[in-house]
Amino acid sequence: MKTKLWIKKHEPCLLAIKWLKNYDTMAEAWEACERSDWMLWAMEKDDIGSDKDLRLFACWCVRQVWNLLTDERSRNAVIVAERFANGMATKEELEVARFAAWSAAESAAELVVELAAESAARLAAWSATRFAAWSATRVAAWAFAESAANKKQADKLREMFNNPYKK
């Protein structure tokens, strides 16, 4: 499909429109895209991908940061979701795992609030210059990590779904 027609049909954001205009077809844009969020949005608009495949992709994404999941309830939810996608777990098992993971997230959120208050008190003692430098460093690191993760996820989407726009 021509990108101009696709843009007219789906009305993506202005940034995506500007980017898509560099490509004649959606197949070309798919191959060049390094934004997994855009790829997933396009897939949703064009009804590409089964529940199983999309669930397995989501689980794969979580496994890329597996070390950050410190609560076994969260890890178990991913394992059960993979099993469910492969027909090896029931909806009830999935629901139980989801509820347990939600409880783990709520517990973690309470801890984060306590730590945030403590951090805020310490940061208040810093000079504005130090805080600005620290903030800029964190934003730059976050942007780099997000960009690298997006590219890795985009590559995985291409691997899993080949190029759904090639015909």
N, C-alpha and C positions, 0 to 999 in steps of 0.2 A: 504494500500500500504506500502511496506517496505521502510524504510527511505533511504536505499542505492539506491533504484531505483528512489525515488523521488529526491534525490540529483543529480543523474546523469541526470535526465530529466530536472530539473529546474536551476541547477548551482547557488545555493545561495552563499552568501558571506562566507568567510573562518570561521568567528566567528559562523555563523549559522550552517555550516557543522560540526564544532567541537561539538556544542551543540546537533545537531540531531543524531550524532553517539552514544549518550547515550541511544537512544531509538530504538527498533526494528521496530516499525511501526509508521506511521504518526498519527494514532489514539492515541497512547501513548504520542507522542510528543505534540499533540494538547491539551491533558488533562493537561500536565505539564507546558506548555508554559505560561510565565508571560510577554511576550513582544507582545503587541497588534500590533506593527508595523510589526513584523515577521508574525503574524497570518494573518493580512490583506494582506501582500505580498503573502503569500501562497494561500490565498483565490483567489487573482487576478490571480495567475498562473494557478489555477485549476478551474477558472471560477465559483466560489462559491459565492452565494449571489446575490439577485436581486438589481436593482437600488433602489427600494423602501426601502429594508432592510438596504442597505449600507447608504442611505441618512438619514434614521431614526437613525442609529448608530452614524453618524457624528453629527446630531442634539443633540443626547443624550450626546455626548462628550462635546459639547459646553455648554450644560445646567449644566455640572459639574463645570463650571467656570462662570456661569451666572452673578454672582456679579461683574465680571471684565468687563462686557459689559456695559459701562456707557452711550453709545449713543443708543437711542431708534431705530435708523435705523438699527443697528447691531442686536438688539434683534428681531426686526420685520423680518429681513431676515431669522432668524432661525424659527420663527413661520410660515412664508410663506413656507419655505422649508418643514416643517412637514406637513403643509396642502397640499402641492403639492404631497408629497409622498403618502398621504392618498386619493388622487384624489379630493381634495377640493379646489384647487387653479390651475389657468391656468399657462401655460409656460410664458405668458406675465406678470402675477403678480409676478412670480418668478424672471423674468428678471428685473423688476422695483425694486424689493426688493434687488436684487444682486447689482444693480447699486448704490442704496442708501447706502448700506453697504460699498461698495467700496469707496464712497465719504467720509463716516465716517472714514474709515481707513486712507485715505489720510490726512484728517484733524488731526487725532491723530498722524500720522507720522510727520507732520510739528511741532507739539508741542513737540514731543519726540526729534527732532533734536535741538530745542531751549534748552530744558532741558539738553540734553547731552552736549552741549557746555558749559552751566553753570556748570554742574557737573565736566566736564573735568578741568575747571579752578580751582575749589575747590580741586579736587584730586591732581592737580599738587603741591599744597601746602603741601600735606601729605608727611610724610617720606616714604621711600620705604618699610620699615618694616610694617608700619601700612597698607599700600596699599596691601601688600602681604597677611597679615592676613585677611583683609577685603575680598579680592578676594577668598581666600581659603574657608572662611566661606560661601560666596555666592555660590561657586561651589558645596560645600558639600550640602547645602540646596537645590539647584536646582536638584542635582542628586537624593537626597532622594525624593523630590516631583515628579520628573519624574518617578522614579521607582514605587512609590505608584500609580501614575496615570496610568502607563502602566499596573500594576496588576489589577486595577479596570476595565480598559478597556478590558483586556483579559478576565476577569470574565464575563463582559457584552457580549462579543463575544460568549463565551461558552453558555451563557443563550439564546442568540438570535438564534444561529446557531447549538445548541446542539454540536454534534461532527460529522462534515461532512465526516470524514475519517473512521468512523465506518461503516462497511458493514456486 
